[in-house]
Amino acid sequence: MKTNLTETERRIGQFLETLVGQRFTKETLENYIENKLGYKVLLEDISKDDDELTDFNLLGGIDNKATKVYGFIDIYFLKMRNNGFDGANIYITEVSYEFE
């Protein structure tokens, strides 16, 4: 695990932490992250009924050659019982990130 973050990595981490407590769909979350970071981050729902994880989890990778930022994002979420007025169906509870 990298301990000394660059200023860019620190800004990305701070942005990711602002996602906690917000509601999205997977697609709107990907678009929101892309608009804020300036490049696409694809998220994969790695939640399975038969795994040991207790939370629902989206996993994404950061691979930006222009800024030389590489790493992984874990976004933990709750599935909403009813979609929000904007179609949101996930509520972000926690984020984790690691840079290489």
DSSP file (Angstrom, degrees, kcal/mol; ACC not computed):
  #  RESIDUE AA STRUCTURE BP1 BP2  ACC     N-H-->O    O-->H-N    N-H-->O    O-->H-N    TCO  KAPPA ALPHA  PHI   PSI    X-CA   Y-CA   Z-CA
    1    1 A M              0   0    0      0, 0.0     2,-0.3     0, 0.0    99,-0.1   0.000 360.0 360.0 360.0 132.3    0.0    0.0    0.0
    2    2 A K        -     0   0    0     97,-0.9    97,-0.2     1,-0.1     3,-0.1  -0.560 360.0-178.0 -75.3 131.5    1.3    3.4   -1.0
    3    3 A T        +     0   0    0     -2,-0.3     2,-0.9     1,-0.2    -1,-0.1   0.756  66.0  64.0-103.6 -29.7    1.8    5.7    2.0
    4    4 A N  S    S-     0   0    0      0, 0.0     2,-0.2     0, 0.0    -1,-0.2  -0.833  73.8-161.7-100.5 102.6    3.0    9.0    0.4
    5    5 A L        -     0   0    0     -2,-0.9     2,-0.1    -3,-0.1    -2,-0.0  -0.556  14.0-126.7 -84.4 145.4    0.2   10.3   -1.8
    6    6 A T     >  -     0   0    0     -2,-0.2     4,-2.4     1,-0.1     5,-0.2  -0.368  33.2-103.2 -76.3 168.2    0.8   12.9   -4.6
    7    7 A E  H  > S+     0   0    0      1,-0.2     4,-2.2     2,-0.2     5,-0.2   0.890 123.9  51.6 -61.4 -39.2   -1.4   16.0   -4.5
    8    8 A T  H  > S+     0   0    0      2,-0.2     4,-2.3     1,-0.2    -1,-0.2   0.926 110.2  48.0 -63.5 -45.3   -3.5   14.5   -7.4
    9    9 A E  H  > S+     0   0    0      1,-0.2     4,-2.5     2,-0.2    -2,-0.2   0.886 110.8  52.0 -62.2 -39.5   -4.1   11.3   -5.5
   10   10 A R  H  X S+     0   0    0     -4,-2.4     4,-2.3     2,-0.2    -1,-0.2   0.905 109.9  48.6 -63.8 -42.3   -5.0   13.2   -2.4
   11   11 A R  H  X S+     0   0    0     -4,-2.2     4,-2.4     2,-0.2    -2,-0.2   0.897 111.2  50.1 -65.3 -40.5   -7.6   15.3   -4.4
   12   12 A I  H  X S+     0   0    0     -4,-2.3     4,-2.8     2,-0.2    -2,-0.2   0.928 111.0  49.4 -62.9 -45.1   -9.0   12.1   -5.9
   13   13 A G  H  X S+     0   0    0     -4,-2.5     4,-2.0     2,-0.2    -2,-0.2   0.908 110.6  49.6 -60.1 -44.0   -9.3   10.5   -2.5
   14   14 A Q  H  X S+     0   0    0     -4,-2.3     4,-0.9     2,-0.2    -1,-0.2   0.910 111.8  49.1 -63.5 -41.5  -11.0   13.6   -1.0
   15   15 A F  H >< S+     0   0    0     -4,-2.4     3,-1.2     1,-0.2     4,-0.4   0.942 108.9  52.4 -61.5 -47.3  -13.5   13.6   -4.0
   16   16 A L  H >< S+     0   0    0     -4,-2.8     3,-1.5     1,-0.3     4,-0.4   0.868 104.1  57.3 -58.8 -36.8  -14.3    9.9   -3.6
   17   17 A E  H >< S+     0   0    0     -4,-2.0     3,-1.0     1,-0.3    -1,-0.3   0.759  95.4  65.3 -66.7 -23.7  -15.1   10.4    0.1
   18   18 A T  T << S+     0   0    0     -3,-1.2    -1,-0.3    -4,-0.9    -2,-0.2   0.641  86.9  72.4 -72.3 -12.2  -17.7   13.0   -0.8
   19   19 A L  T X  S+     0   0    0     -3,-1.5     3,-2.1    -4,-0.4    73,-0.3   0.772  71.8 105.6 -71.2 -25.5  -19.7   10.2   -2.5
   20   20 A V  T <  S+     0   0    0     -3,-1.0    73,-0.2    -4,-0.4     3,-0.1  -0.327  84.6  20.2 -60.7 130.6  -20.7    8.8    0.9
   21   21 A G  T 3  S+     0   0    0     71,-2.9    -1,-0.3     1,-0.3     2,-0.2   0.437 100.7 114.7  90.9   0.4  -24.3    9.5    1.7
   22   22 A Q    <   -     0   0    0     -3,-2.1    70,-2.6    70,-0.1     2,-0.4  -0.676  58.4-132.2-103.9 161.0  -25.3   10.2   -1.9
   23   23 A R  E     +A   91   0A   0     -2,-0.2     2,-0.3    68,-0.2    68,-0.2  -0.904  36.0 144.7-114.7 139.0  -27.7    8.2   -4.1
   24   24 A F  E     -A   90   0A   0     66,-2.0    66,-2.3    -2,-0.4    65,-1.8  -0.902  45.0-114.7-149.9 173.7  -27.0    7.1   -7.7
   25   25 A T     >  -     0   0    0     63,-0.3     4,-2.4    -2,-0.3     5,-0.2  -0.742  45.8-105.3-100.8 167.0  -27.5    4.5  -10.2
   26   26 A K  H  > S+     0   0    0     -2,-0.3     4,-2.2     1,-0.2     5,-0.1   0.916 122.6  47.9 -57.6 -42.3  -24.4    2.6  -11.3
   27   27 A E  H  > S+     0   0    0      2,-0.2     4,-2.3     1,-0.2    -1,-0.2   0.912 111.7  47.0 -68.0 -43.8  -24.5    4.6  -14.6
   28   28 A T  H  > S+     0   0    0      1,-0.2     4,-2.5     2,-0.2    -1,-0.2   0.856 111.5  53.1 -68.9 -31.2  -25.0    8.0  -13.1
   29   29 A L  H  X S+     0   0    0     -4,-2.4     4,-2.6     2,-0.2     5,-0.2   0.932 109.1  48.3 -65.5 -45.6  -22.3    7.3  -10.6
   30   30 A E  H  X S+     0   0    0     -4,-2.2     4,-2.4     1,-0.2    11,-0.3   0.918 114.0  47.2 -59.6 -43.4  -19.8    6.4  -13.4
   31   31 A N  H  X S+     0   0    0     -4,-2.3     4,-2.6     2,-0.2    -2,-0.2   0.900 111.1  51.1 -65.2 -41.1  -20.8    9.6  -15.2
   32   32 A Y  H  X S+     0   0    0     -4,-2.5     4,-2.0     2,-0.2    -2,-0.2   0.925 112.1  46.3 -62.3 -45.9  -20.5   11.7  -12.1
   33   33 A I  H  X S+     0   0    0     -4,-2.6     4,-2.9     1,-0.2     5,-0.4   0.922 112.4  50.8 -63.1 -43.9  -17.0   10.4  -11.4
   34   34 A E  H  X S+     0   0    0     -4,-2.4     4,-2.7     1,-0.2     5,-0.3   0.916 110.2  49.6 -60.6 -43.5  -16.0   10.9  -15.0
   35   35 A N  H  < S+     0   0    0     -4,-2.6    -1,-0.2     1,-0.2    -2,-0.2   0.871 116.1  42.5 -64.3 -36.4  -17.2   14.5  -15.0
   36   36 A K  H  < S+     0   0    0     -4,-2.0    -2,-0.2    -5,-0.2    -1,-0.2   0.874 123.9  34.3 -78.2 -38.5  -15.3   15.2  -11.8
   37   37 A L  H  < S-     0   0    0     -4,-2.9    -2,-0.2     2,-0.2    -3,-0.2   0.760 100.6-126.3 -89.9 -25.5  -12.1   13.4  -12.6
   38   38 A G  S  < S+     0   0    0     -4,-2.7     2,-0.3    -5,-0.4    -3,-0.1   0.538  80.6  69.7  91.3   6.6  -12.0   14.1  -16.4
   39   39 A Y  S    S-     0   0    0     -5,-0.3    -2,-0.2    -6,-0.3    -1,-0.2  -0.985  87.9 -90.4-153.2 158.5  -11.6   10.5  -17.4
   40   40 A K        -     0   0    0     -2,-0.3     2,-0.4    -3,-0.1    -9,-0.1  -0.451  30.4-174.2 -76.3 135.9  -13.7    7.3  -17.4
   41   41 A V        -     0   0    0    -11,-0.3     2,-0.4    -2,-0.2    -7,-0.2  -0.965  15.8-149.4-126.9 112.3  -13.7    4.9  -14.4
   42   42 A L        -     0   0    0     -2,-0.4    19,-0.7    19,-0.3     2,-0.4  -0.672   9.8-153.5 -84.7 134.4  -15.7    1.8  -15.1
   43   43 A L  E     -B   60   0A   0     -2,-0.4     2,-0.5    17,-0.2    17,-0.2  -0.892   4.3-160.0-110.3 136.7  -17.3    0.2  -12.0
   44   44 A E  E     -B   59   0A   0     15,-2.9    15,-2.8    -2,-0.4     2,-0.9  -0.963  19.8-130.1-117.4 130.4  -18.1   -3.5  -11.7
   45   45 A D  E     +B   58   0A   0     -2,-0.5    13,-0.2    13,-0.2    11,-0.0  -0.684  28.4 176.6 -77.4 108.7  -20.6   -4.8   -9.2
   46   46 A I        +     0   0    0     11,-2.1     2,-0.2    -2,-0.9    -1,-0.2   0.279  35.5 124.6 -99.1  10.6  -18.7   -7.6   -7.5
   47   47 A S        +     0   0    0     10,-0.6     2,-0.3     2,-0.0     9,-0.1  -0.517  36.2 178.3 -71.8 134.9  -21.4   -8.5   -5.1
   48   48 A K    >   -     0   0    0     -2,-0.2     3,-0.9     5,-0.1     5,-0.1  -0.972  37.5-128.4-136.5 151.8  -22.5  -12.1   -5.2
   49   49 A D  T 3  S+     0   0    0     -2,-0.3    -1,-0.1     1,-0.2    -2,-0.0   0.778 108.4  45.2 -68.0 -25.5  -25.0  -14.0   -3.2
   50   50 A D  T 3  S+     0   0    0     -3,-0.0    -1,-0.2     2,-0.0     2,-0.2   0.176  91.7  98.8-109.7  18.5  -22.5  -16.7   -2.3
   51   51 A D  S <  S-     0   0    0     -3,-0.9    -4,-0.0     2,-0.1     0, 0.0  -0.480  78.4-114.5-100.2 176.7  -19.4  -14.7   -1.3
   52   52 A E  S    S+     0   0    0     -2,-0.2     2,-0.2     2,-0.0    -1,-0.1   0.530  78.3 111.5 -87.6  -6.4  -18.1  -13.8    2.1
   53   53 A L        -     0   0    0      1,-0.1    -2,-0.1    -5,-0.1    -5,-0.1  -0.456  51.8-160.8 -69.0 137.8  -18.6  -10.0    1.7
   54   54 A T  S    S+     0   0    0     -2,-0.2     2,-0.3     2,-0.1    -1,-0.1   0.665  71.6  57.5 -90.6 -18.0  -21.4   -8.6    3.9
   55   55 A D  S    S-     0   0    0     23,-0.0     2,-0.3     1,-0.0    23,-0.1  -0.755  88.8-106.6-112.6 156.9  -21.8   -5.5    1.8
   56   56 A F  E     - C   0  77A   0     21,-1.0    21,-1.8    -2,-0.3     2,-0.4  -0.622  46.4-164.4 -75.0 143.8  -22.7   -4.7   -1.8
   57   57 A N  E     - C   0  76A   0     -2,-0.3   -11,-2.1    19,-0.2   -10,-0.6  -0.993  23.7-161.0-144.4 130.5  -19.6   -3.5   -3.5
   58   58 A L  E     -BC  45  75A   0     17,-2.9    17,-2.9    -2,-0.4     2,-0.4  -0.930  17.6-159.7-104.8 135.1  -18.6   -1.7   -6.7
   59   59 A L  E     +BC  44  74A   0    -15,-2.8   -15,-2.9    -2,-0.4     2,-0.3  -0.952  14.6 171.7-117.4 133.8  -15.0   -2.1   -7.8
   60   60 A G  E     -BC  43  73A   0     13,-2.5    13,-2.9    -2,-0.4     2,-0.4  -0.946  20.9-137.8-137.9 159.6  -13.2    0.3  -10.2
   61   61 A G  E     - C   0  72A   0    -19,-0.7     2,-0.6    -2,-0.3   -19,-0.3  -0.934   5.3-147.7-119.6 143.2   -9.8    0.9  -11.5
   62   62 A I  E     + C   0  71A   0      9,-2.8     9,-2.2    -2,-0.4     2,-0.2  -0.947  26.1 161.6-106.9 123.3   -8.0    4.2  -12.1
   63   63 A D  E     + C   0  70A   0     -2,-0.6     2,-0.7     7,-0.2     7,-0.2  -0.684   7.1 159.1-142.9  82.5   -5.5    4.0  -15.0
   64   64 A N  E  >> - C   0  69A   0      5,-2.7     5,-1.6    -2,-0.2     4,-1.1  -0.885  17.6-177.3-115.9 103.4   -4.7    7.5  -16.1
   65   65 A K  T  45S+     0   0    0     -2,-0.7    -1,-0.2     1,-0.2     5,-0.1   0.839  81.5  61.5 -66.7 -33.6   -1.5    7.8  -18.1
   66   66 A A  T  45S+     0   0    0      1,-0.2    -1,-0.2     3,-0.1    -2,-0.0   0.901 119.2  25.7 -61.7 -42.0   -1.7   11.6  -18.4
   67   67 A T  T  45S-     0   0    0     -3,-0.2    -1,-0.2     2,-0.1    -2,-0.2   0.483 103.4-126.9 -99.2  -4.3   -1.6   12.1  -14.7
   68   68 A K  T  <5 +     0   0    0     -4,-1.1     2,-0.5     1,-0.2    -3,-0.2   0.882  59.0 146.6  57.4  41.3    0.3    8.9  -13.9
   69   69 A V  E   < +C   64   0A   0     -5,-1.6    -5,-2.7   -61,-0.0     2,-0.4  -0.944  18.5 169.3-111.2 125.2   -2.3    7.9  -11.4
   70   70 A Y  E     +C   63   0A   0     -2,-0.5    30,-2.9    -7,-0.2     2,-0.3  -0.995  18.8 100.9-135.6 138.8   -3.1    4.2  -11.0
   71   71 A G  E     -CD  62  99A   0     -9,-2.2    -9,-2.8    -2,-0.4     2,-0.3  -0.990  54.1 -83.9 174.4-167.1   -5.1    2.5   -8.4
   72   72 A F  E     -CD  61  98A   0     26,-2.6    26,-2.2    -2,-0.3     2,-0.4  -0.942  22.4-155.2-131.6 149.4   -8.3    0.8   -7.3
   73   73 A I  E     -CD  60  97A   0    -13,-2.9   -13,-2.5    -2,-0.3     2,-0.5  -0.986   2.3-166.7-125.1 132.8  -11.6    2.1   -5.8
   74   74 A D  E     -CD  59  96A   0     22,-3.2    22,-2.6    -2,-0.4     2,-0.5  -0.989   6.8-171.4-114.4 127.7  -14.1    0.1   -3.7
   75   75 A I  E     -CD  58  95A   0    -17,-2.9   -17,-2.9    -2,-0.5     2,-0.3  -0.971   7.0-158.8-121.3 116.0  -17.5    1.7   -3.3
   76   76 A Y  E     +CD  57  94A   0     18,-2.8    17,-2.5    -2,-0.5    18,-1.4  -0.741  20.9 170.1 -95.3 140.9  -19.8    0.0   -0.7
   77   77 A F  E     -CD  56  92A   0    -21,-1.8   -21,-1.0    -2,-0.3     2,-0.4  -0.953  32.9-127.9-148.3 162.8  -23.5    0.6   -1.0
   78   78 A L  E     - D   0  91A   0     13,-2.4    13,-2.5    -2,-0.3     2,-0.4  -0.912  31.3-121.7-107.9 140.9  -27.0   -0.3    0.1
   79   79 A K  E     - D   0  90A   0     -2,-0.4    11,-0.2    11,-0.2     2,-0.2  -0.700  31.5-125.3 -79.0 133.5  -29.7   -1.2   -2.4
   80   80 A M        -     0   0    0      9,-2.5     3,-0.1    -2,-0.4    -1,-0.0  -0.548   3.6-136.3 -80.7 144.6  -32.6    1.1   -2.0
   81   81 A R  S    S+     0   0    0     -2,-0.2     2,-0.4     1,-0.2    -1,-0.1   0.890  92.7  20.4 -65.8 -39.1  -36.1   -0.4   -1.4
   82   82 A N  S    S-     0   0    0      6,-0.0    -1,-0.2    -3,-0.0     2,-0.1  -0.973  91.9-105.4-130.0 145.0  -37.6    2.1   -3.9
   83   83 A N        -     0   0    0     -2,-0.4     6,-0.2     1,-0.1     5,-0.1  -0.386  39.3-116.4 -65.7 145.4  -36.0    4.1   -6.7
   84   84 A G    >   -     0   0    0      4,-2.6     3,-2.1   -60,-0.1    -1,-0.1  -0.161  36.9 -90.1 -72.2 175.5  -35.5    7.8   -6.0
   85   85 A F  T 3  S+     0   0    0      1,-0.3    -1,-0.1     2,-0.1    -2,-0.1   0.770 131.4  46.6 -60.5 -25.4  -37.2   10.4   -8.1
   86   86 A D  T 3  S-     0   0    0      2,-0.0    -1,-0.3   -62,-0.0   -61,-0.1   0.257 127.0 -97.6 -99.7  11.0  -34.2   10.5  -10.4
   87   87 A G    <   +     0   0    0     -3,-2.1    -2,-0.1     1,-0.3   -63,-0.1   0.393  68.2 159.6  90.5  -2.9  -34.0    6.7  -10.7
   88   88 A A        +     0   0    0      1,-0.1    -4,-2.6    -5,-0.1   -63,-0.3  -0.253  11.9 169.2 -56.3 136.3  -31.3    6.3   -8.0
   89   89 A N        +     0   0    0    -65,-1.8    -9,-2.5    -6,-0.2     2,-0.4   0.350  53.5  63.7-132.9   3.2  -31.2    2.8   -6.6
   90   90 A I  E     -AD  24  79A   0    -66,-2.3   -66,-2.0   -11,-0.2     2,-0.5  -0.986  58.9-154.9-131.1 145.4  -28.0    2.7   -4.6
   91   91 A Y  E     -AD  23  78A   0    -13,-2.5   -13,-2.4    -2,-0.4     2,-0.4  -0.976  23.1-130.4-118.1 118.7  -27.0    4.6   -1.5
   92   92 A I  E     + D   0  77A   0    -70,-2.6   -71,-2.9    -2,-0.5   -15,-0.3  -0.542  31.7 169.1 -74.8 124.6  -23.2    5.0   -1.0
   93   93 A T  E     -     0   0A   0    -17,-2.5     2,-0.3     1,-0.4   -16,-0.2   0.684  62.0  -2.8-106.6 -25.6  -22.2    4.0    2.6
   94   94 A E  E     - D   0  76A   0    -18,-1.4   -18,-2.8   -75,-0.1    -1,-0.4  -0.982  54.0-154.4-164.8 149.4  -18.4    3.9    2.3
   95   95 A V  E     - D   0  75A   0     -2,-0.3     2,-0.3   -20,-0.2   -20,-0.2  -0.969   7.9-174.5-130.2 152.0  -15.5    4.2   -0.1
   96   96 A S  E     - D   0  74A   0    -22,-2.6   -22,-3.2    -2,-0.3     2,-0.3  -0.990   6.9-179.7-140.2 144.8  -12.0    2.8   -0.1
   97   97 A Y  E     - D   0  73A   0     -2,-0.3     2,-0.4   -24,-0.2   -24,-0.2  -0.992  10.6-169.1-147.0 152.6   -9.1    3.5   -2.5
   98   98 A E  E     - D   0  72A   0    -26,-2.2   -26,-2.6    -2,-0.3     2,-0.3  -0.985  10.0-154.5-144.2 130.9   -5.6    2.5   -3.0
   99   99 A F  E       D   0  71A   0     -2,-0.4   -97,-0.9   -28,-0.2   -28,-0.3  -0.810 360.0 360.0-107.6 148.0   -3.0    4.0   -5.3
  100  100 A E              0   0    0    -30,-2.9   -29,-0.1    -2,-0.3    -1,-0.1   0.395 360.0 360.0-101.6 360.0    0.0    2.2   -6.8
